[in-house]
């Protein structure tokens, strides 16, 4: 997902990890988003927040992001993990459940 700045992204990540909806959140500042909103092309600095959670927690995670995020329509995408280090995947499962 994207957020307006690193502080907002970090706050959302802290809440989601504390609530065990995500095992980890990576805050990546410094991107520029170009998009059309309400008929006008916009260009804004944003921060990327990458969250790790098991598939069965995705729906709850998305609902909670909707409550926490300041945007009217936050970018929230779920991408499947096809493979990974088994110990890391097990850690994600144990931390976000």
Buried (B, 14 or more C-beta within 10 A) or exposed (E): BBBBBBEBBBBBBEBBBEEBBBBBBEBEBEEEEEEEEEEEEEEEEBBBBBBBBBEEBBEBBBEBBEEBBEBEEBBBEEEEEEEEEEEEBEBBBEBBE
